[in-house]
């Protein structure tokens, strides 16, 4: 089943993707099965039973892409990882996949280099720029063919990936999930040691960031946005930073393709990210198309009431935690009222066009100025540094760390 029907667009260039109601419900069943903890536990138990019956060791496969900076970070921890756990680590050399799974390959490459340089010191690793030419592997074409074919056979598309017994773990950012799974199986030689690359906390406690500004680019159809949205708003309130709320259209409504393969991985990954953050995720009813346009049409009015973040938060809750169909008026009404707004007044603004130009401006700003195209994205401004632009719910900790640094250096830490 495809993740999306063929989109069309209106004269303003806004993608009008609108799956029929039946497809929304079929997608819900598929997504909910992917994120079901019971299904995950059952699959893990089945994989372990199969391994034991075959008398195999715990085999972890790692896919290294020599022109991928995230692979350069992951490669630095391979020896420590394989030495600390009772596993057989199999390394594959691969090429970039490209295609619909990586449709913005040049942008992705540019962003990956920036991002890897930012996070390397936080994980105690050398930056890719510090590794030099030795970071390449010199893999032969045959090796690259075999590795790329194996990656595709297992159902993935990206470099710096670890694969173990049916599940994928991306680079140093997700390695701690794999470590925990192996520890649960009793495979860690030194379980008293911390994770090799633990995820830093999102912590702005005690910091007054009122001289700083944070631009926040969320999207209503983003699973990742749904699990970090409220934490972003709460963090901004806690430290007093000026928050500019700048919603953009979902990628799929901007013509960026989404394959079934990629969609399933995103849903699975979002679920474990939600569990790590301590928030719920699922059941899911996609708000792509008309629900997004309807909610966005209310945002300018809601902002006048000081409730725009409340409205988008409520809509995200409905779509990604309660499985409420925002394509139905009853669902829209519930989101509006949960946001503390009056439905009869909201109906006067429903379907208005004022949001389109504003949202398009946010998108151009995010893509052209920040060099990003996915959500959620952030831009931190002010203090004693250049703008910090990051993409992903798994980078809010980096924003928080920089808020702490700039707050302290400016001498404005609250007592």
BAKOL-365850 format. One record per residue (C-alpha): residue number from 1; residue in one letter; chain; x negated, y negated, z. Coordinates in nm, 3 decimals, decimal comma. Example, Ala and Ser with C-alpha at 12.3 -4.5 7.8 and 13.67 -1.06 7.14 Angstrom:
<roros>
RORO sepa sedo lumba       u       v       w
RORO    1    A     A  -1,230   0,450   0,780
RORO    2    S     A  -1,367   0,106   0,714
</roros>
This chain:
<roros>
RORO sepa sedo lumba       u       v       w
RORO    1    X     A   0,000   0,000   0,000
RORO    2    X     A  -0,147  -0,342  -0,092
RORO    3    X     A  -0,187  -0,604   0,177
RORO    4    X     A  -0,031  -0,869  -0,042
RORO    5    X     A   0,187  -0,912  -0,348
RORO    6    X     A   0,048  -1,114  -0,637
RORO    7    X     A   0,059  -1,482  -0,528
RORO    8    X     A   0,179  -1,775  -0,731
RORO    9    X     A   0,142  -2,143  -0,651
RORO   10    X     A   0,338  -2,465  -0,660
RORO   11    X     A   0,220  -2,785  -0,835
RORO   12    X     A   0,037  -2,892  -0,515
RORO   13    X     A  -0,180  -2,583  -0,532
RORO   14    X     A  -0,033  -2,424  -0,218
RORO   15    X     A  -0,012  -2,048  -0,251
RORO   16    X     A   0,345  -1,931  -0,218
RORO   17    X     A   0,276  -1,568  -0,118
RORO   18    X     A   0,598  -1,430   0,026
RORO   19    X     A   0,622  -1,057   0,088
RORO   20    X     A   0,980  -0,926   0,096
RORO   21    X     A   1,126  -0,840   0,435
RORO   22    X     A   1,081  -0,467   0,374
RORO   23    X     A   0,710  -0,512   0,308
RORO   24    X     A   0,672  -0,716   0,626
RORO   25    X     A   0,817  -0,425   0,823
RORO   26    X     A   0,602  -0,168   0,642
RORO   27    X     A   0,294  -0,378   0,715
RORO   28    X     A   0,398  -0,398   1,080
RORO   29    X     A   0,414  -0,019   1,104
RORO   30    X     A   0,074   0,014   0,941
RORO   31    X     A  -0,092  -0,254   1,156
RORO   32    X     A   0,063  -0,130   1,478
RORO   33    X     A  -0,064   0,220   1,411
RORO   34    X     A  -0,417   0,089   1,352
RORO   35    X     A  -0,423  -0,106   1,680
RORO   36    X     A  -0,247   0,153   1,898
RORO   37    X     A  -0,480   0,247   2,189
RORO   38    X     A  -0,323   0,592   2,212
RORO   39    X     A  -0,401   0,657   1,845
RORO   40    X     A  -0,757   0,540   1,900
RORO   41    X     A  -0,802   0,768   2,201
RORO   42    X     A  -0,657   1,060   2,009
RORO   43    X     A  -0,888   0,998   1,711
RORO   44    X     A  -1,191   0,977   1,940
RORO   45    X     A  -1,100   1,301   2,115
RORO   46    X     A  -1,052   1,472   1,780
RORO   47    X     A  -1,390   1,346   1,656
RORO   48    X     A  -1,566   1,470   1,968
RORO   49    X     A  -1,398   1,810   1,946
RORO   50    X     A  -1,507   1,839   1,584
RORO   51    X     A  -1,865   1,743   1,674
RORO   52    X     A  -1,881   2,001   1,951
RORO   53    X     A  -1,736   2,280   1,738
RORO   54    X     A  -1,995   2,207   1,468
RORO   55    X     A  -2,278   2,191   1,722
RORO   56    X     A  -2,387   1,852   1,592
RORO   57    X     A  -2,571   1,577   1,779
RORO   58    X     A  -2,417   1,234   1,828
RORO   59    X     A  -2,494   1,081   1,487
RORO   60    X     A  -2,488   0,702   1,450
RORO   61    X     A  -2,529   0,570   1,098
RORO   62    X     A  -2,668   0,221   1,044
RORO   63    X     A  -2,638   0,030   0,714
RORO   64    X     A  -2,918  -0,220   0,651
RORO   65    X     A  -2,896  -0,488   0,383
RORO   66    X     A  -3,236  -0,648   0,332
RORO   67    X     A  -3,100  -0,986   0,218
RORO   68    X     A  -2,851  -1,003   0,506
RORO   69    X     A  -2,976  -1,206   0,805
RORO   70    X     A  -2,746  -1,018   1,042
RORO   71    X     A  -2,925  -0,699   0,940
RORO   72    X     A  -3,254  -0,865   1,037
RORO   73    X     A  -3,114  -0,922   1,385
RORO   74    X     A  -2,978  -0,568   1,416
RORO   75    X     A  -3,305  -0,415   1,298
RORO   76    X     A  -3,481  -0,570   1,597
RORO   77    X     A  -3,278  -0,362   1,844
RORO   78    X     A  -3,273  -0,026   1,663
RORO   79    X     A  -3,569   0,121   1,851
RORO   80    X     A  -3,432   0,013   2,188
RORO   81    X     A  -3,088   0,144   2,100
RORO   82    X     A  -3,203   0,484   1,976
RORO   83    X     A  -3,437   0,521   2,274
RORO   84    X     A  -3,174   0,435   2,534
RORO   85    X     A  -2,902   0,668   2,404
RORO   86    X     A  -2,893   1,039   2,327
RORO   87    X     A  -2,816   0,995   1,959
RORO   88    X     A  -2,952   1,067   1,615
RORO   89    X     A  -2,979   0,733   1,436
RORO   90    X     A  -2,957   0,755   1,056
RORO   91    X     A  -3,056   0,441   0,865
RORO   92    X     A  -2,920   0,364   0,517
RORO   93    X     A  -3,037   0,087   0,284
RORO   94    X     A  -2,757  -0,087   0,092
RORO   95    X     A  -2,680  -0,368  -0,151
RORO   96    X     A  -2,429  -0,648  -0,093
RORO   97    X     A  -2,082  -0,524  -0,185
RORO   98    X     A  -1,934  -0,843  -0,330
RORO   99    X     A  -1,600  -0,812  -0,506
RORO  100    X     A  -1,270  -0,864  -0,328
RORO  101    X     A  -1,413  -0,763   0,010
RORO  102    X     A  -1,675  -1,039  -0,012
RORO  103    X     A  -1,517  -1,284  -0,258
RORO  104    X     A  -1,721  -1,590  -0,150
RORO  105    X     A  -2,058  -1,417  -0,155
RORO  106    X     A  -2,272  -1,730  -0,201
RORO  107    X     A  -2,087  -1,914   0,077
RORO  108    X     A  -2,104  -1,606   0,297
RORO  109    X     A  -2,480  -1,582   0,246
RORO  110    X     A  -2,535  -1,949   0,328
RORO  111    X     A  -2,320  -1,926   0,639
RORO  112    X     A  -2,478  -1,600   0,755
RORO  113    X     A  -2,824  -1,758   0,749
RORO  114    X     A  -2,705  -2,056   0,952
RORO  115    X     A  -2,515  -1,842   1,199
RORO  116    X     A  -2,789  -1,585   1,251
RORO  117    X     A  -3,037  -1,863   1,325
RORO  118    X     A  -2,797  -2,000   1,589
RORO  119    X     A  -2,722  -1,677   1,773
RORO  120    X     A  -3,064  -1,508   1,762
RORO  121    X     A  -3,210  -1,700   2,061
RORO  122    X     A  -2,893  -1,638   2,263
RORO  123    X     A  -2,952  -1,263   2,226
RORO  124    X     A  -3,326  -1,287   2,292
RORO  125    X     A  -3,410  -1,206   1,930
RORO  126    X     A  -3,633  -1,362   1,668
RORO  127    X     A  -3,459  -1,580   1,412
RORO  128    X     A  -3,457  -1,440   1,058
RORO  129    X     A  -3,670  -1,739   0,953
RORO  130    X     A  -3,933  -1,629   1,205
RORO  131    X     A  -3,959  -1,277   1,064
RORO  132    X     A  -4,097  -1,365   0,722
RORO  133    X     A  -4,121  -1,136   0,417
RORO  134    X     A  -4,177  -0,830   0,637
RORO  135    X     A  -3,803  -0,832   0,710
RORO  136    X     A  -3,740  -0,679   0,365
RORO  137    X     A  -3,738  -0,302   0,330
RORO  138    X     A  -3,872  -0,244  -0,019
RORO  139    X     A  -3,604   0,020  -0,068
RORO  140    X     A  -3,596   0,192  -0,405
RORO  141    X     A  -3,293   0,162  -0,635
RORO  142    X     A  -3,208   0,527  -0,560
RORO  143    X     A  -3,211   0,459  -0,186
RORO  144    X     A  -2,986   0,157  -0,233
RORO  145    X     A  -2,749   0,359  -0,451
RORO  146    X     A  -2,722   0,636  -0,195
RORO  147    X     A  -2,676   0,400   0,097
RORO  148    X     A  -2,415   0,188  -0,081
RORO  149    X     A  -2,226   0,497  -0,190
RORO  150    X     A  -2,224   0,628   0,166
RORO  151    X     A  -2,094   0,294   0,296
RORO  152    X     A  -1,811   0,298   0,041
RORO  153    X     A  -1,736   0,664   0,111
RORO  154    X     A  -1,685   0,585   0,478
RORO  155    X     A  -1,461   0,291   0,393
RORO  156    X     A  -1,661  -0,026   0,461
RORO  157    X     A  -1,821  -0,307   0,264
RORO  158    X     A  -2,064  -0,502   0,483
RORO  159    X     A  -2,427  -0,483   0,587
RORO  160    X     A  -2,550  -0,466   0,947
RORO  161    X     A  -2,282  -0,209   1,030
RORO  162    X     A  -2,305   0,081   1,274
RORO  163    X     A  -2,075   0,379   1,217
RORO  164    X     A  -2,001   0,638   1,481
RORO  165    X     A  -1,731   0,905   1,471
RORO  166    X     A  -1,470   0,713   1,274
RORO  167    X     A  -1,530   0,359   1,404
RORO  168    X     A  -1,732   0,059   1,282
RORO  169    X     A  -1,941  -0,184   1,485
RORO  170    X     A  -2,079  -0,502   1,328
RORO  171    X     A  -2,439  -0,586   1,412
RORO  172    X     A  -2,557  -0,717   1,746
RORO  173    X     A  -2,219  -0,887   1,801
RORO  174    X     A  -2,031  -0,559   1,834
RORO  175    X     A  -2,312  -0,331   1,952
RORO  176    X     A  -2,193  -0,346   2,313
RORO  177    X     A  -1,867  -0,178   2,211
RORO  178    X     A  -2,063   0,115   2,070
RORO  179    X     A  -2,284   0,122   2,379
RORO  180    X     A  -1,977   0,142   2,602
RORO  181    X     A  -1,834   0,425   2,397
RORO  182    X     A  -2,158   0,622   2,423
RORO  183    X     A  -2,177   0,552   2,795
RORO  184    X     A  -1,824   0,683   2,836
RORO  185    X     A  -1,950   1,004   2,674
RORO  186    X     A  -2,244   1,020   2,915
RORO  187    X     A  -2,500   0,960   2,640
RORO  188    X     A  -2,691   0,671   2,802
RORO  189    X     A  -3,029   0,764   2,954
RORO  190    X     A  -3,028   0,456   3,180
RORO  191    X     A  -2,666   0,353   3,249
RORO  192    X     A  -2,776   0,108   3,521
RORO  193    X     A  -2,931  -0,115   3,254
RORO  194    X     A  -2,720  -0,393   3,101
RORO  195    X     A  -2,605  -0,380   2,740
RORO  196    X     A  -2,875  -0,456   2,486
RORO  197    X     A  -2,686  -0,758   2,347
RORO  198    X     A  -2,405  -0,845   2,591
RORO  199    X     A  -2,149  -1,100   2,475
RORO  200    X     A  -2,209  -1,434   2,650
RORO  201    X     A  -1,922  -1,577   2,853
RORO  202    X     A  -1,703  -1,868   2,744
RORO  203    X     A  -1,791  -2,096   3,033
RORO  204    X     A  -1,754  -2,473   3,067
RORO  205    X     A  -1,690  -2,477   3,441
RORO  206    X     A  -1,806  -2,793   3,615
RORO  207    X     A  -1,874  -2,981   3,291
RORO  208    X     A  -1,724  -3,317   3,197
RORO  209    X     A  -1,731  -3,325   2,815
RORO  210    X     A  -1,521  -3,638   2,770
RORO  211    X     A  -1,788  -3,799   2,549
RORO  212    X     A  -1,772  -3,505   2,306
RORO  213    X     A  -1,525  -3,414   2,032
RORO  214    X     A  -1,416  -3,070   1,911
RORO  215    X     A  -1,246  -3,019   1,576
RORO  216    X     A  -1,047  -2,693   1,580
RORO  217    X     A  -0,934  -2,528   1,254
RORO  218    X     A  -0,681  -2,249   1,324
RORO  219    X     A  -0,436  -2,067   1,097
RORO  220    X     A  -0,099  -1,912   1,176
RORO  221    X     A  -0,165  -1,593   0,979
RORO  222    X     A  -0,505  -1,518   1,138
RORO  223    X     A  -0,524  -1,225   1,382
RORO  224    X     A  -0,854  -1,359   1,514
RORO  225    X     A  -0,701  -1,704   1,569
RORO  226    X     A  -0,417  -1,547   1,765
RORO  227    X     A  -0,646  -1,405   2,034
RORO  228    X     A  -0,865  -1,713   2,083
RORO  229    X     A  -0,615  -1,996   2,030
RORO  230    X     A  -0,495  -2,035   2,389
RORO  231    X     A  -0,848  -1,992   2,524
RORO  232    X     A  -0,968  -2,271   2,296
RORO  233    X     A  -0,695  -2,506   2,416
RORO  234    X     A  -0,758  -2,410   2,781
RORO  235    X     A  -1,134  -2,462   2,744
RORO  236    X     A  -1,078  -2,808   2,595
RORO  237    X     A  -0,850  -2,906   2,881
RORO  238    X     A  -1,089  -2,772   3,142
RORO  239    X     A  -1,388  -2,977   3,029
RORO  240    X     A  -1,196  -3,284   2,907
RORO  241    X     A  -1,332  -3,277   2,554
RORO  242    X     A  -1,139  -3,466   2,286
RORO  243    X     A  -0,968  -3,197   2,078
RORO  244    X     A  -0,869  -3,257   1,717
RORO  245    X     A  -0,615  -2,992   1,620
RORO  246    X     A  -0,648  -2,926   1,244
RORO  247    X     A  -0,448  -2,626   1,119
RORO  248    X     A  -0,523  -2,495   0,769
RORO  249    X     A  -0,335  -2,258   0,543
RORO  250    X     A  -0,410  -1,887   0,575
RORO  251    X     A  -0,682  -1,764   0,341
RORO  252    X     A  -0,439  -1,537   0,159
RORO  253    X     A  -0,219  -1,840   0,084
RORO  254    X     A  -0,524  -2,016  -0,058
RORO  255    X     A  -0,586  -1,738  -0,306
RORO  256    X     A  -0,862  -1,555  -0,120
RORO  257    X     A  -0,800  -1,181  -0,179
RORO  258    X     A  -0,749  -0,943   0,112
RORO  259    X     A  -0,795  -0,573   0,045
RORO  260    X     A  -0,627  -0,301   0,245
RORO  261    X     A  -0,970  -0,178   0,354
RORO  262    X     A  -1,070  -0,516   0,492
RORO  263    X     A  -0,731  -0,577   0,650
RORO  264    X     A  -0,741  -0,252   0,843
RORO  265    X     A  -1,087  -0,324   0,979
RORO  266    X     A  -0,985  -0,676   1,084
RORO  267    X     A  -0,682  -0,547   1,271
RORO  268    X     A  -0,883  -0,275   1,448
RORO  269    X     A  -1,159  -0,520   1,537
RORO  270    X     A  -0,914  -0,785   1,659
RORO  271    X     A  -0,758  -0,534   1,898
RORO  272    X     A  -1,085  -0,452   2,073
RORO  273    X     A  -1,182  -0,822   2,075
RORO  274    X     A  -0,848  -0,894   2,242
RORO  275    X     A  -0,912  -0,626   2,502
RORO  276    X     A  -1,255  -0,775   2,573
RORO  277    X     A  -1,101  -1,122   2,612
RORO  278    X     A  -0,827  -0,987   2,836
RORO  279    X     A  -0,540  -1,087   2,609
RORO  280    X     A  -0,272  -0,879   2,441
RORO  281    X     A  -0,251  -0,809   2,069
RORO  282    X     A   0,037  -0,635   1,894
RORO  283    X     A   0,298  -0,557   1,785
RORO  284    X     A   0,237  -0,761   1,469
RORO  285    X     A   0,481  -0,912   1,220
RORO  286    X     A   0,293  -1,106   0,954
RORO  287    X     A   0,397  -1,473   0,927
RORO  288    X     A   0,246  -1,509   0,578
RORO  289    X     A   0,434  -1,728   0,332
RORO  290    X     A   0,761  -1,899   0,426
RORO  291    X     A   0,720  -1,860   0,807
RORO  292    X     A   0,386  -2,040   0,789
RORO  293    X     A   0,528  -2,318   0,573
RORO  294    X     A   0,825  -2,361   0,806
RORO  295    X     A   0,616  -2,380   1,124
RORO  296    X     A   0,367  -2,614   0,958
RORO  297    X     A   0,651  -2,838   0,841
RORO  298    X     A   0,734  -2,897   1,209
RORO  299    X     A   0,379  -2,971   1,326
RORO  300    X     A   0,374  -3,348   1,248
RORO  301    X     A   0,699  -3,393   1,442
RORO  302    X     A   0,577  -3,168   1,724
RORO  303    X     A   0,254  -3,370   1,745
RORO  304    X     A   0,457  -3,687   1,792
RORO  305    X     A   0,615  -3,510   2,089
RORO  306    X     A   0,274  -3,401   2,217
RORO  307    X     A   0,369  -3,035   2,157
RORO  308    X     A   0,193  -2,933   1,832
RORO  309    X     A  -0,050  -2,697   2,007
RORO  310    X     A   0,238  -2,558   2,211
RORO  311    X     A   0,431  -2,485   1,890
RORO  312    X     A   0,147  -2,308   1,712
RORO  313    X     A   0,067  -2,114   2,030
RORO  314    X     A   0,429  -1,998   2,056
RORO  315    X     A   0,437  -1,899   1,687
RORO  316    X     A   0,113  -1,701   1,721
RORO  317    X     A   0,254  -1,524   2,025
RORO  318    X     A   0,567  -1,429   1,835
RORO  319    X     A   0,381  -1,300   1,531
RORO  320    X     A   0,085  -1,123   1,692
RORO  321    X     A   0,195  -1,021   2,042
RORO  322    X     A   0,568  -0,967   2,017
RORO  323    X     A   0,625  -0,869   1,654
RORO  324    X     A   0,900  -1,128   1,612
RORO  325    X     A   0,987  -1,210   1,252
RORO  326    X     A   0,934  -1,580   1,197
RORO  327    X     A   1,086  -1,536   0,850
RORO  328    X     A   1,421  -1,528   1,031
RORO  329    X     A   1,583  -1,842   1,173
RORO  330    X     A   1,629  -1,675   1,511
RORO  331    X     A   1,254  -1,624   1,536
RORO  332    X     A   1,180  -1,984   1,438
RORO  333    X     A   1,430  -2,113   1,692
RORO  334    X     A   1,274  -1,904   1,965
RORO  335    X     A   0,924  -2,035   1,886
RORO  336    X     A   1,046  -2,396   1,884
RORO  337    X     A   1,227  -2,363   2,215
RORO  338    X     A   0,938  -2,178   2,377
RORO  339    X     A   0,719  -2,473   2,282
RORO  340    X     A   0,948  -2,700   2,484
RORO  341    X     A   1,110  -2,858   2,179
RORO  342    X     A   1,475  -2,909   2,085
RORO  343    X     A   1,595  -2,681   1,805
RORO  344    X     A   1,871  -2,913   1,683
RORO  345    X     A   1,614  -3,189   1,639
RORO  346    X     A   1,365  -2,947   1,483
RORO  347    X     A   1,617  -2,853   1,214
RORO  348    X     A   1,607  -3,213   1,091
RORO  349    X     A   1,235  -3,172   1,012
RORO  350    X     A   1,235  -2,812   0,898
RORO  351    X     A   1,108  -2,779   0,540
RORO  352    X     A   0,968  -3,133   0,519
RORO  353    X     A   0,655  -3,190   0,309
RORO  354    X     A   0,455  -3,421   0,534
RORO  355    X     A   0,225  -3,143   0,648
RORO  356    X     A   0,095  -3,049   0,302
RORO  357    X     A  -0,139  -3,339   0,238
RORO  358    X     A  -0,271  -3,326   0,593
RORO  359    X     A  -0,335  -2,951   0,584
RORO  360    X     A  -0,506  -2,980   0,245
RORO  361    X     A  -0,731  -3,252   0,390
RORO  362    X     A  -0,824  -3,024   0,681
RORO  363    X     A  -0,909  -2,748   0,436
RORO  364    X     A  -1,134  -2,969   0,223
RORO  365    X     A  -1,303  -3,095   0,536
RORO  366    X     A  -1,363  -2,743   0,665
RORO  367    X     A  -1,484  -2,605   0,333
RORO  368    X     A  -1,677  -2,897   0,183
RORO  369    X     A  -1,810  -3,072   0,493
RORO  370    X     A  -1,860  -2,775   0,724
RORO  371    X     A  -1,942  -2,520   0,456
RORO  372    X     A  -1,690  -2,276   0,605
RORO  373    X     A  -1,377  -2,118   0,464
RORO  374    X     A  -1,250  -1,880   0,731
RORO  375    X     A  -1,069  -1,930   1,059
RORO  376    X     A  -1,085  -2,005   1,338
RORO  377    X     A  -1,360  -2,259   1,279
RORO  378    X     A  -1,499  -2,530   1,504
RORO  379    X     A  -1,704  -2,849   1,482
RORO  380    X     A  -1,857  -2,996   1,798
RORO  381    X     A  -1,964  -3,361   1,774
RORO  382    X     A  -2,127  -3,610   2,008
RORO  383    X     A  -2,396  -3,606   2,271
RORO  384    X     A  -2,762  -3,559   2,191
RORO  385    X     A  -2,742  -3,319   1,899
RORO  386    X     A  -2,627  -3,276   1,543
RORO  387    X     A  -2,280  -3,145   1,472
RORO  388    X     A  -2,246  -2,778   1,562
RORO  389    X     A  -2,023  -2,599   1,312
RORO  390    X     A  -1,929  -2,236   1,371
RORO  391    X     A  -1,681  -1,985   1,238
RORO  392    X     A  -1,510  -1,709   1,430
RORO  393    X     A  -1,335  -1,630   1,756
RORO  394    X     A  -1,660  -1,461   1,861
RORO  395    X     A  -1,842  -1,796   1,849
RORO  396    X     A  -1,640  -1,990   2,106
RORO  397    X     A  -1,902  -1,887   2,363
RORO  398    X     A  -2,161  -2,069   2,149
RORO  399    X     A  -1,949  -2,383   2,146
RORO  400    X     A  -1,911  -2,354   2,524
RORO  401    X     A  -2,286  -2,311   2,570
RORO  402    X     A  -2,354  -2,624   2,365
RORO  403    X     A  -2,089  -2,821   2,557
RORO  404    X     A  -2,269  -2,723   2,878
RORO  405    X     A  -2,606  -2,824   2,734
RORO  406    X     A  -2,491  -3,159   2,603
RORO  407    X     A  -2,294  -3,237   2,916
RORO  408    X     A  -2,589  -3,168   3,139
RORO  409    X     A  -2,838  -3,354   2,923
RORO  410    X     A  -2,611  -3,659   2,927
RORO  411    X     A  -2,592  -3,643   3,306
RORO  412    X     A  -2,216  -3,606   3,315
RORO  413    X     A  -2,178  -3,273   3,493
RORO  414    X     A  -1,893  -3,299   3,740
RORO  415    X     A  -1,988  -3,265   4,108
</roros>
